[in-house]
Amino acid sequence: MDPAHHRQGIGRALVEHLMRRYSHCRFFLLSTDHAASPEGRRNHAFYRSLGFLSYEEKEMAGFGLPRNRPDLRAAMP
């Protein structure tokens, strides 16, 4: 969400709409900035207010393969 539109209820309405639309799903997964970043602190508080929990709190792990960076596997011997 563009920062100029924060605190207007738009993000909450969007997420709540998606949660209703996909209420048949067993798990919602989202990615956001790390908690140590300014954006992350704000985003984490927002998602927590909607009931989301971190992977650590659910004793889970998440993995990703960023495609907008060089493939690090290619540099391995």
C-alpha positions as YAML, in Angstrom:
chain: A
units: angstrom
residues:
- id: 1
  name: MET
  ca: [0.00, 0.00, 0.00]
- id: 2
  name: ASP
  ca: [1.32, 3.41, -0.90]
- id: 3
  name: PRO
  ca: [2.28, 5.23, 2.33]
- id: 4
  name: ALA
  ca: [0.11, 8.17, 1.28]
- id: 5
  name: HIS
  ca: [-2.90, 5.86, 1.73]
- id: 6
  name: HIS
  ca: [-1.94, 4.30, 5.08]
- id: 7
  name: ARG
  ca: [-4.32, 4.53, 8.05]
- id: 8
  name: GLN
  ca: [-7.43, 4.80, 5.86]
- id: 9
  name: GLY
  ca: [-8.68, 1.23, 6.30]
- id: 10
  name: ILE
  ca: [-7.93, 0.26, 2.69]
- id: 11
  name: GLY
  ca: [-5.34, -2.43, 3.50]
- id: 12
  name: ARG
  ca: [-7.51, -3.89, 6.26]
- id: 13
  name: ALA
  ca: [-10.52, -3.99, 3.93]
- id: 14
  name: LEU
  ca: [-8.47, -5.71, 1.22]
- id: 15
  name: VAL
  ca: [-7.08, -8.38, 3.56]
- id: 16
  name: GLU
  ca: [-10.47, -8.97, 5.19]
- id: 17
  name: HIS
  ca: [-12.06, -9.32, 1.75]
- id: 18
  name: LEU
  ca: [-9.43, -11.90, 0.77]
- id: 19
  name: MET
  ca: [-9.92, -13.80, 4.02]
- id: 20
  name: ARG
  ca: [-13.69, -13.97, 3.36]
- id: 21
  name: ARG
  ca: [-13.21, -14.84, -0.30]
- id: 22
  name: TYR
  ca: [-10.80, -17.66, 0.52]
- id: 23
  name: SER
  ca: [-12.35, -18.76, 3.81]
- id: 24
  name: HIS
  ca: [-12.33, -22.34, 2.50]
- id: 25
  name: CYS
  ca: [-8.50, -22.31, 2.53]
- id: 26
  name: ARG
  ca: [-6.74, -23.85, 5.50]
- id: 27
  name: PHE
  ca: [-3.78, -21.46, 5.59]
- id: 28
  name: PHE
  ca: [-2.97, -17.93, 4.47]
- id: 29
  name: LEU
  ca: [0.65, -17.19, 3.61]
- id: 30
  name: LEU
  ca: [2.16, -13.77, 3.14]
- id: 31
  name: SER
  ca: [5.62, -12.31, 2.86]
- id: 32
  name: THR
  ca: [6.61, -8.91, 4.16]
- id: 33
  name: ASP
  ca: [9.67, -6.95, 5.22]
- id: 34
  name: HIS
  ca: [11.84, -8.17, 8.09]
- id: 35
  name: ALA
  ca: [10.81, -6.88, 11.53]
- id: 36
  name: ALA
  ca: [14.13, -5.02, 11.88]
- id: 37
  name: SER
  ca: [13.27, -2.64, 9.05]
- id: 38
  name: PRO
  ca: [11.04, 0.43, 9.53]
- id: 39
  name: GLU
  ca: [8.52, -0.98, 7.06]
- id: 40
  name: GLY
  ca: [8.67, -4.37, 8.73]
- id: 41
  name: ARG
  ca: [7.82, -3.02, 12.18]
- id: 42
  name: ARG
  ca: [4.76, -1.27, 10.78]
- id: 43
  name: ASN
  ca: [3.74, -4.21, 8.59]
- id: 44
  name: HIS
  ca: [4.14, -6.76, 11.38]
- id: 45
  name: ALA
  ca: [1.92, -4.70, 13.70]
- id: 46
  name: PHE
  ca: [-0.70, -4.41, 10.95]
- id: 47
  name: TYR
  ca: [-0.77, -8.13, 10.16]
- id: 48
  name: ARG
  ca: [-0.78, -9.04, 13.86]
- id: 49
  name: SER
  ca: [-3.85, -6.81, 14.30]
- id: 50
  name: LEU
  ca: [-5.56, -9.07, 11.74]
- id: 51
  name: GLY
  ca: [-4.59, -12.25, 13.61]
- id: 52
  name: PHE
  ca: [-1.55, -13.31, 11.57]
- id: 53
  name: LEU
  ca: [1.28, -15.06, 13.44]
- id: 54
  name: SER
  ca: [4.93, -15.39, 12.51]
- id: 55
  name: TYR
  ca: [6.40, -18.69, 11.38]
- id: 56
  name: GLU
  ca: [8.38, -18.87, 14.62]
- id: 57
  name: GLU
  ca: [5.22, -18.53, 16.70]
- id: 58
  name: LYS
  ca: [3.69, -21.43, 14.80]
- id: 59
  name: GLU
  ca: [6.95, -23.45, 15.03]
- id: 60
  name: MET
  ca: [7.27, -23.41, 11.25]
- id: 61
  name: ALA
  ca: [9.98, -22.46, 8.79]
- id: 62
  name: GLY
  ca: [9.67, -20.69, 5.47]
- id: 63
  name: PHE
  ca: [11.99, -20.76, 2.49]
- id: 64
  name: GLY
  ca: [12.13, -18.71, -0.66]
- id: 65
  name: LEU
  ca: [14.09, -18.55, -3.86]
- id: 66
  name: PRO
  ca: [14.33, -14.91, -4.92]
- id: 67
  name: ARG
  ca: [14.26, -14.74, -8.70]
- id: 68
  name: ASN
  ca: [15.24, -11.09, -8.98]
- id: 69
  name: ARG
  ca: [18.80, -11.88, -7.90]
- id: 70
  name: PRO
  ca: [21.52, -13.94, -9.57]
- id: 71
  name: ASP
  ca: [21.12, -17.65, -8.99]
- id: 72
  name: LEU
  ca: [23.51, -18.29, -6.10]
- id: 73
  name: ARG
  ca: [23.61, -22.01, -6.88]
- id: 74
  name: ALA
  ca: [25.44, -21.22, -10.13]
- id: 75
  name: ALA
  ca: [28.37, -19.79, -8.11]
- id: 76
  name: MET
  ca: [28.79, -22.99, -6.06]
- id: 77
  name: PRO
  ca: [31.72, -25.27, -6.94]
...
